[in-house]
Amino acid sequence: MRELVRQAALDINSRIATRVSALRAERGMTLDALAAKSEVSRSMLSLVERGESSPTAAVLEKIATGLGVPLASLFEDAGAPQEPISRGQDRSAWRDPQSGYVRKNISPPNYPSPLQIVEVMLPAGAKVSYQTGAREVSIHQQIWVQEGTIELTVGKTTHRLAADDCVAMQLNEPTGFRNPTRKRARYIVVIASEHSRSRLR
């Protein structure tokens, strides 16, 4: 079981490496240019693109912002067939090495839609913060809590959300997610942006 978990982590890191490298090339950006735009060091970006690092969610969010795409885009399988259906057995989960939260892309990979759906599991007491603020690409998302309780901070405003609560927000300020309870929380994120389905040419 431990070996399967390790292999799954390697596979998802390889997918992230491929996506970051391809999206950067698609935009004609050098490593130095992406480093300047994302505020992530060139050495870290190089490690990520080689699949030799397990970056945190906060680092990946900075990279996604620098590339002008939602964070969910970095987890897409560019080699998957472009079909309108996403099967549960084909989805891969990713665990943030810092907070322990687990995210899974639900939407069909590579399909040309303005929306992306992501499922997130936030462990008891865990928190994750994204420091990126204003973006060149307008990104909106809605958070729908399925179980448990989370505290969502957008800028200086904090919302306490319980099961079945939903909040709409624009990603133009630092945000943070915290589970203040002793039970896990699970929520759905629906994302819409100008380049939600930016794909390899």
Backbone as JSON, one array per atom type, in Angstrom:
{
  "sequence": "MRELVRQAALDINSRIATRVSALRAERGMTLDALAAKSEVSRSMLSLVERGESSPTAAVLEKIATGLGVPLASLFEDAGAPQEPISRGQDRSAWRDPQSGYVRKNISPPNYPSPLQIVEVMLPAGAKVSYQTGAREVSIHQQIWVQEGTIELTVGKTTHRLAADDCVAMQLNEPTGFRNPTRKRARYIVVIASEHSRSRLR",
  "N": [[0.83, -1.2, 0.0], [1.91, 1.25, 0.84], [3.83, 1.58, -1.15], [2.2, 1.91, -3.38], [0.98, 4.35, -2.79], [3.24, 5.98, -2.83], [3.97, 5.73, -5.53], [1.74, 6.86, -6.76], [2.02, 9.5, -5.94], [4.36, 10.17, -7.28], [3.47, 9.95, -9.91], [1.5, 12.01, -10.09], [3.09, 14.21, -9.58], [4.7, 14.11, -11.81], [2.82, 14.64, -13.75], [2.13, 17.28, -13.07], [4.61, 18.46, -13.55], [4.85, 18.15, -16.35], [2.65, 19.69, -17.22], [3.22, 22.31, -16.24], [5.63, 22.88, -17.58], [4.75, 22.69, -20.27], [2.69, 24.63, -20.42], [4.15, 26.91, -19.88], [5.9, 26.94, -22.1], [4.01, 27.19, -24.11], [3.22, 29.78, -23.75], [5.45, 31.11, -24.41], [7.38, 31.73, -22.49], [10.33, 32.19, -20.6], [12.18, 30.4, -18.04], [13.18, 32.28, -16.26], [11.49, 34.44, -16.76], [9.0, 33.43, -15.91], [9.62, 32.98, -13.26], [9.95, 35.59, -12.33], [7.38, 36.58, -12.69], [5.77, 34.9, -11.19], [6.86, 34.93, -8.69], [8.25, 32.81, -7.71], [11.18, 31.0, -7.17], [13.71, 30.55, -9.7], [15.17, 28.19, -9.51], [13.45, 26.53, -8.03], [11.29, 26.37, -9.81], [12.55, 25.01, -11.88], [13.05, 22.54, -10.65], [10.41, 21.7, -10.22], [9.49, 21.44, -12.87], [11.02, 19.32, -13.68], [9.98, 17.33, -12.24], [11.07, 16.78, -9.79], [10.46, 17.79, -7.37], [8.23, 18.25, -4.61], [6.04, 20.38, -4.6], [4.29, 22.78, -2.53], [0.77, 23.6, -2.07], [0.53, 26.36, -1.95], [2.8, 27.25, -3.34], [2.32, 26.16, -5.88], [0.0, 27.56, -6.53], [1.03, 30.12, -6.87], [2.61, 29.67, -9.12], [0.65, 28.95, -10.99], [-0.76, 31.35, -11.12], [1.2, 33.0, -12.22], [1.31, 31.87, -14.73], [-1.16, 32.49, -15.65], [-3.44, 30.89, -15.31], [-6.04, 28.91, -13.68], [-5.42, 27.21, -10.54], [-6.29, 24.56, -10.69], [-5.78, 23.84, -13.32], [-3.16, 22.98, -13.45], [-3.18, 20.38, -12.68], [-4.31, 18.87, -14.62], [-4.54, 16.15, -16.91], [-2.77, 16.15, -19.65], [-2.52, 14.24, -21.59], [-4.84, 12.8, -21.65], [-7.82, 11.56, -23.27], [-9.96, 13.78, -25.12], [-12.87, 14.01, -23.92], [-16.39, 14.3, -23.08], [-17.04, 13.22, -20.65], [-16.14, 12.41, -17.33], [-14.72, 9.84, -15.57], [-15.01, 8.3, -12.38], [-13.06, 6.37, -11.58], [-10.87, 7.1, -13.02], [-9.74, 9.35, -12.0], [-7.2, 11.23, -10.29], [-5.95, 11.86, -7.07], [-4.43, 14.57, -5.27], [-2.15, 15.33, -2.71], [-1.45, 17.94, -0.53], [1.75, 18.59, 0.58], [2.27, 20.2, 2.75], [-0.1, 21.12, 4.22], [-1.67, 18.86, 4.17], [-4.06, 18.68, 2.92], [-6.36, 17.32, 0.49], [-6.88, 17.28, -2.95], [-8.92, 16.93, -5.88], [-9.37, 16.86, -9.3], [-12.48, 17.08, -10.85], [-13.81, 17.61, -13.23], [-14.06, 16.72, -16.76], [-10.93, 16.07, -18.23], [-9.11, 18.38, -20.26], [-11.31, 19.08, -21.77], [-13.13, 21.44, -23.74], [-14.44, 23.7, -21.94], [-15.86, 26.44, -20.09], [-15.8, 26.05, -17.4], [-14.51, 24.56, -14.37], [-14.43, 21.87, -12.1], [-13.66, 21.02, -8.8], [-12.86, 18.79, -6.15], [-12.32, 18.99, -2.69], [-10.67, 17.85, 0.23], [-10.33, 18.76, 3.49], [-8.31, 18.27, 6.16], [-8.94, 17.74, 9.74], [-8.35, 20.58, 11.67], [-6.55, 21.6, 9.83], [-5.01, 24.03, 7.6], [-4.75, 26.16, 4.74], [-3.09, 28.58, 2.83], [-3.26, 31.08, 0.33], [-1.28, 33.42, -1.12], [-1.33, 35.02, -3.35], [-2.59, 37.86, -5.09], [-4.17, 40.24, -6.98], [-4.9, 39.33, -10.36], [-3.93, 38.86, -13.8], [-5.71, 37.55, -15.35], [-9.16, 37.21, -15.11], [-10.62, 35.41, -12.55], [-13.19, 33.52, -11.23], [-14.79, 31.88, -8.5], [-16.82, 29.42, -6.81], [-17.57, 28.16, -3.64], [-18.77, 25.25, -2.29], [-19.82, 23.72, 0.48], [-19.72, 20.38, 1.46], [-19.54, 18.63, 3.62], [-18.84, 18.95, 7.13], [-17.07, 21.83, 8.51], [-15.75, 24.94, 7.44], [-13.49, 27.73, 7.56], [-13.34, 30.44, 5.58], [-11.22, 32.8, 4.35], [-11.14, 35.81, 2.69], [-9.23, 38.24, 1.52], [-9.6, 40.59, 3.96], [-11.84, 39.6, 5.09], [-13.62, 37.09, 6.78], [-15.4, 34.11, 6.34], [-17.54, 31.84, 7.9], [-18.36, 28.66, 7.1], [-20.78, 26.14, 6.89], [-21.99, 22.74, 6.39], [-23.56, 22.46, 3.27], [-23.59, 25.17, 2.82], [-22.82, 27.85, 0.57], [-20.52, 29.93, -1.12], [-19.74, 32.73, -3.15], [-16.97, 34.07, -4.95], [-14.28, 36.21, -6.08], [-11.06, 35.68, -7.36], [-9.01, 37.78, -6.43], [-7.68, 38.66, -4.27], [-5.61, 37.8, -1.43], [-6.25, 34.53, -0.13], [-7.59, 32.19, 2.27], [-8.04, 28.93, 3.67], [-9.45, 27.21, 6.34], [-9.86, 24.56, 8.61], [-11.57, 24.52, 11.45], [-12.35, 22.54, 13.16], [-12.58, 19.22, 14.71], [-13.12, 17.32, 12.9], [-12.96, 16.1, 9.54], [-13.33, 18.24, 6.65], [-15.21, 18.63, 3.69], [-15.4, 19.96, 0.47], [-16.76, 21.43, -2.55], [-15.35, 23.01, -5.34], [-16.13, 25.32, -7.77], [-14.96, 26.63, -10.7], [-14.45, 29.42, -12.81], [-13.02, 30.98, -15.57], [-11.24, 33.16, -17.88], [-9.42, 31.61, -19.19], [-9.92, 28.97, -18.48], [-9.83, 26.46, -19.7], [-7.37, 26.33, -20.93], [-5.32, 24.87, -23.24], [-2.82, 22.62, -24.55], [-1.34, 23.49, -27.6]],
  "CA": [[0.0, 0.0, 0.0], [2.8, 2.4, 0.91], [4.46, 1.73, -2.46], [1.18, 2.45, -4.28], [0.85, 5.77, -2.46], [4.44, 6.65, -3.32], [3.9, 5.77, -6.99], [0.7, 7.83, -7.13], [2.6, 10.83, -5.74], [5.31, 10.38, -8.37], [2.69, 10.14, -11.13], [0.87, 13.33, -10.11], [4.18, 15.2, -9.71], [5.11, 14.06, -13.21], [1.78, 15.34, -14.5], [2.31, 18.71, -12.8], [5.83, 18.87, -14.25], [4.53, 18.24, -17.77], [1.73, 20.8, -17.43], [3.91, 23.59, -16.03], [6.56, 23.06, -18.68], [4.01, 22.91, -21.51], [1.99, 25.92, -20.35], [5.19, 27.96, -19.99], [6.34, 26.95, -23.49], [2.88, 27.69, -24.91], [3.18, 31.23, -23.58], [6.74, 31.66, -24.83], [8.04, 32.29, -21.31], [11.52, 31.53, -20.08], [12.11, 30.13, -16.61], [13.41, 33.55, -15.57], [10.28, 35.27, -16.89], [7.98, 32.87, -15.04], [10.06, 33.21, -11.89], [9.66, 36.98, -12.0], [5.94, 36.8, -12.68], [5.12, 34.09, -10.16], [7.58, 35.1, -7.43], [8.81, 31.51, -7.32], [12.56, 31.02, -7.64], [14.02, 29.8, -10.92], [15.62, 26.84, -9.13], [12.27, 25.77, -7.66], [10.56, 26.09, -11.04], [13.28, 23.98, -12.61], [12.79, 21.27, -9.96], [9.02, 21.35, -10.48], [9.37, 21.0, -14.26], [11.7, 18.03, -13.82], [9.29, 16.37, -11.39], [11.98, 16.43, -8.7], [10.04, 18.5, -6.17], [6.82, 18.1, -4.21], [5.69, 21.74, -4.2], [3.08, 22.96, -1.74], [-0.34, 24.24, -2.77], [0.81, 27.79, -2.03], [3.77, 27.45, -4.42], [1.64, 25.86, -7.14], [-0.92, 28.67, -6.8], [1.84, 31.21, -7.41], [3.0, 29.29, -10.48], [-0.55, 29.05, -11.82], [-1.04, 32.78, -11.31], [2.2, 33.49, -13.16], [0.97, 31.33, -16.05], [-2.46, 33.01, -16.04], [-4.45, 29.83, -15.31], [-6.43, 28.49, -12.33], [-4.6, 26.15, -9.96], [-6.77, 23.26, -11.17], [-5.21, 23.54, -14.64], [-1.85, 22.33, -13.31], [-3.38, 18.97, -12.36], [-4.95, 18.19, -15.73], [-3.76, 15.16, -17.66], [-2.76, 16.61, -21.03], [-2.56, 13.1, -22.5], [-6.13, 12.13, -21.59], [-8.67, 11.85, -24.43], [-10.86, 14.91, -24.93], [-14.22, 13.49, -23.89], [-17.25, 15.09, -22.19], [-17.34, 12.48, -19.42], [-15.03, 12.1, -16.43], [-15.05, 8.66, -14.76], [-14.41, 8.34, -11.06], [-11.87, 5.53, -11.44], [-9.76, 7.68, -13.77], [-9.27, 10.58, -11.35], [-6.08, 11.1, -9.36], [-5.95, 12.85, -5.99], [-3.13, 15.15, -4.92], [-2.09, 15.75, -1.31], [-0.53, 19.04, -0.24], [2.7, 18.1, 1.58], [2.32, 21.09, 3.92], [-1.33, 21.13, 5.01], [-2.3, 17.55, 4.15], [-5.36, 18.67, 2.24], [-6.38, 16.5, -0.71], [-7.73, 17.84, -4.0], [-9.12, 16.05, -7.02], [-10.12, 17.45, -10.4], [-13.66, 16.3, -11.19], [-14.2, 17.88, -14.62], [-13.35, 15.99, -17.82], [-9.68, 16.75, -18.59], [-8.88, 18.91, -21.62], [-12.54, 19.38, -22.5], [-13.27, 22.89, -23.9], [-15.55, 24.25, -21.17], [-15.41, 27.58, -19.28], [-15.89, 25.7, -15.98], [-13.76, 23.45, -13.8], [-14.95, 21.45, -10.79], [-12.62, 20.38, -7.98], [-13.28, 18.34, -4.82], [-11.24, 19.17, -1.72], [-10.8, 17.32, 1.58], [-9.47, 19.53, 4.4], [-8.26, 17.53, 7.42], [-9.24, 18.44, 10.98], [-7.33, 21.52, 12.13], [-5.63, 22.02, 8.76], [-5.26, 25.3, 6.93], [-3.91, 26.42, 3.58], [-3.21, 29.99, 2.47], [-2.76, 31.51, -0.97], [-0.92, 34.82, -0.94], [-1.46, 35.78, -4.59], [-3.7, 38.8, -5.08], [-4.74, 40.57, -8.29], [-4.44, 38.5, -11.47], [-4.17, 39.41, -15.12], [-6.88, 36.85, -15.86], [-10.25, 37.22, -14.14], [-11.01, 34.07, -12.13], [-14.26, 33.47, -10.24], [-15.07, 30.53, -8.03], [-17.81, 29.26, -5.76], [-17.23, 27.09, -2.7], [-19.98, 24.6, -1.77], [-19.4, 22.78, 1.52], [-20.48, 19.13, 1.45], [-19.57, 18.1, 4.99], [-17.93, 19.64, 8.02], [-17.08, 23.29, 8.62], [-14.51, 25.61, 7.07], [-13.42, 29.19, 7.64], [-12.76, 30.95, 4.35], [-10.82, 34.2, 4.45], [-10.9, 36.49, 1.42], [-8.74, 39.55, 1.94], [-9.72, 40.79, 5.4], [-13.14, 39.1, 5.5], [-13.67, 35.65, 7.03], [-16.73, 33.51, 6.34], [-17.62, 30.5, 8.48], [-19.28, 27.92, 6.24], [-21.15, 24.8, 7.34], [-22.45, 21.86, 5.32], [-24.56, 22.96, 2.33], [-23.38, 26.6, 2.55], [-22.08, 28.13, -0.67], [-20.1, 31.32, -1.22], [-19.14, 33.13, -4.42], [-15.84, 34.97, -4.73], [-13.35, 36.42, -7.17], [-9.69, 35.52, -6.88], [-8.22, 39.0, -6.63], [-7.1, 38.97, -2.97], [-5.12, 36.6, -0.75], [-7.33, 33.73, 0.44], [-7.16, 31.13, 3.17], [-9.03, 27.93, 4.06], [-9.09, 26.6, 7.63], [-10.84, 23.67, 9.25], [-11.39, 24.78, 12.88], [-12.97, 21.47, 13.93], [-11.84, 17.97, 14.87], [-13.57, 16.42, 11.85], [-12.57, 16.57, 8.22], [-14.3, 19.0, 5.88], [-15.16, 18.35, 2.25], [-16.14, 20.98, -0.28], [-16.64, 21.47, -3.99], [-14.98, 24.32, -5.89], [-16.48, 25.51, -9.18], [-14.07, 27.7, -11.16], [-14.68, 29.95, -14.16], [-12.04, 32.01, -15.93], [-11.08, 33.4, -19.3], [-8.58, 30.57, -19.77], [-10.1, 27.76, -17.67], [-9.46, 25.25, -20.42], [-6.21, 26.57, -21.76], [-4.76, 23.55, -23.57], [-1.64, 22.6, -25.4], [-1.61, 23.61, -29.04]],
  "C": [[0.87, 1.26, 0.0], [3.47, 2.66, -0.44], [3.47, 2.3, -3.47], [0.99, 3.94, -4.05], [2.03, 6.56, -3.0], [4.41, 6.79, -4.84], [2.87, 6.77, -7.48], [1.22, 9.25, -7.0], [3.58, 11.16, -6.87], [4.56, 10.67, -9.67], [2.09, 11.53, -11.21], [1.92, 14.43, -10.21], [4.68, 15.25, -11.14], [4.1, 14.8, -14.08], [1.91, 16.85, -14.32], [3.52, 19.24, -13.56], [5.55, 19.09, -15.73], [3.65, 19.45, -18.07], [2.42, 22.15, -17.29], [4.84, 23.88, -17.19], [5.84, 23.41, -19.98], [3.3, 24.26, -21.53], [2.98, 27.08, -20.48], [5.65, 28.08, -21.44], [5.26, 27.54, -24.4], [2.81, 29.21, -24.87], [4.49, 31.91, -23.97], [7.52, 32.29, -23.69], [9.29, 31.49, -20.96], [11.31, 31.22, -18.6], [12.28, 31.42, -15.81], [12.17, 34.42, -15.61], [9.17, 34.75, -15.97], [8.34, 33.07, -13.58], [9.72, 34.63, -11.45], [8.16, 37.22, -11.84], [5.24, 36.06, -11.55], [5.69, 34.31, -8.76], [7.98, 33.76, -6.82], [10.21, 31.44, -7.92], [12.75, 30.16, -8.89], [14.41, 28.36, -10.59], [14.43, 25.97, -8.74], [11.45, 25.41, -8.89], [11.22, 24.98, -11.84], [13.05, 22.6, -11.98], [11.37, 20.78, -10.23], [8.87, 20.78, -11.89], [10.08, 19.67, -14.52], [11.02, 16.95, -12.97], [10.11, 15.94, -10.2], [11.64, 17.15, -7.4], [8.59, 18.17, -5.88], [6.36, 19.45, -3.69], [4.39, 21.79, -3.4], [2.0, 23.61, -2.59], [-0.07, 25.73, -2.95], [1.79, 28.1, -3.17], [3.11, 27.22, -5.77], [0.66, 26.97, -7.53], [-0.16, 29.85, -7.39], [2.25, 30.92, -8.86], [1.81, 29.42, -11.43], [-0.89, 30.5, -12.12], [-0.06, 33.38, -12.32], [1.92, 33.04, -14.59], [-0.39, 31.83, -16.54], [-3.55, 31.95, -16.13], [-4.87, 29.53, -13.87], [-5.52, 27.36, -11.85], [-5.0, 24.78, -10.5], [-6.15, 22.86, -12.51], [-3.88, 22.8, -14.56], [-1.98, 20.83, -13.05], [-4.02, 18.2, -13.5], [-3.99, 17.24, -16.44], [-3.84, 15.52, -19.14], [-2.87, 15.45, -22.03], [-3.89, 12.37, -22.51], [-6.97, 12.48, -22.82], [-9.65, 12.98, -24.11], [-12.31, 14.43, -25.04], [-15.07, 14.28, -22.89], [-17.58, 14.41, -20.87], [-16.06, 12.22, -18.64], [-15.47, 10.94, -15.54], [-14.3, 8.69, -13.43], [-13.13, 7.55, -10.94], [-10.65, 6.1, -12.16], [-9.15, 8.91, -13.1], [-8.15, 10.3, -10.36], [-6.15, 12.22, -8.32], [-4.53, 13.34, -5.74], [-3.18, 15.64, -3.49], [-1.04, 16.84, -1.13], [0.44, 18.59, 0.86], [2.77, 18.97, 2.83], [1.09, 20.97, 4.8], [-1.99, 19.76, 5.11], [-3.65, 17.52, 3.45], [-5.25, 17.92, 0.91], [-7.34, 17.11, -1.72], [-7.79, 16.88, -5.19], [-9.91, 16.8, -8.09], [-11.27, 16.53, -10.78], [-14.03, 16.44, -12.67], [-13.44, 17.01, -15.61], [-12.09, 16.73, -18.23], [-9.65, 17.19, -20.04], [-10.15, 19.27, -22.38], [-12.76, 20.89, -22.56], [-14.53, 23.45, -23.23], [-15.04, 25.42, -20.34], [-15.39, 27.27, -17.78], [-14.95, 24.56, -15.62], [-14.34, 23.15, -12.43], [-13.86, 20.67, -10.07], [-13.24, 19.97, -6.65], [-12.08, 18.45, -3.88], [-11.62, 18.56, -0.38], [-9.81, 18.08, 2.47], [-9.47, 18.83, 5.76], [-8.6, 18.39, 8.64], [-8.06, 19.33, 11.38], [-6.4, 22.05, 11.06], [-6.0, 23.39, 8.2], [-4.3, 25.45, 5.76], [-4.16, 27.87, 3.15], [-2.59, 30.25, 1.11], [-2.52, 33.02, -0.91], [-1.06, 35.67, -2.21], [-2.71, 36.64, -4.55], [-4.27, 39.0, -6.47], [-4.1, 39.73, -9.39], [-4.73, 39.19, -12.79], [-5.41, 38.79, -15.75], [-7.95, 36.83, -14.77], [-10.7, 35.79, -13.83], [-12.06, 34.18, -11.03], [-14.42, 32.03, -9.76], [-16.15, 30.56, -6.95], [-17.44, 28.03, -4.94], [-18.52, 26.55, -2.11], [-19.56, 23.52, -0.8], [-20.33, 21.56, 1.52], [-20.58, 18.51, 2.83], [-18.55, 18.86, 5.83], [-18.09, 21.15, 8.0], [-15.73, 23.84, 8.16], [-14.64, 27.1, 7.34], [-12.67, 29.66, 6.41], [-12.46, 32.43, 4.52], [-10.49, 34.73, 3.07], [-10.49, 37.91, 1.74], [-8.8, 39.66, 3.45], [-11.04, 40.26, 5.95], [-13.11, 37.58, 5.66], [-15.11, 35.18, 7.09], [-16.63, 32.13, 6.99], [-18.72, 29.75, 7.74], [-19.5, 26.52, 6.79], [-21.66, 24.0, 6.15], [-23.64, 22.47, 4.59], [-24.5, 24.48, 2.13], [-22.56, 26.76, 1.28], [-21.74, 29.61, -0.71], [-19.46, 31.57, -2.58], [-18.04, 34.14, -4.16], [-15.04, 35.13, -6.01], [-11.94, 36.32, -6.62], [-8.87, 36.75, -7.23], [-7.62, 39.5, -5.31], [-6.53, 37.68, -2.39], [-6.3, 35.86, -0.11], [-6.76, 32.65, 1.35], [-8.32, 30.22, 3.53], [-8.56, 27.29, 5.36], [-10.23, 25.73, 8.12], [-10.66, 23.81, 10.76], [-11.91, 23.64, 13.76], [-12.07, 20.24, 14.03], [-12.29, 16.92, 13.86], [-13.16, 16.98, 10.5], [-13.7, 17.38, 7.59], [-14.13, 18.63, 4.41], [-15.98, 19.4, 1.52], [-15.84, 20.88, -1.77], [-16.3, 22.89, -4.42], [-15.34, 24.34, -7.37], [-15.76, 26.77, -9.65], [-14.44, 28.12, -12.58], [-13.66, 31.05, -14.43], [-11.95, 32.14, -17.44], [-10.32, 32.25, -19.98], [-8.71, 29.28, -18.98], [-9.65, 26.5, -18.39], [-8.32, 25.52, -21.37], [-5.49, 25.25, -21.99], [-3.53, 23.7, -24.45], [-2.05, 22.71, -26.87], [-0.86, 22.53, -29.79]]
}
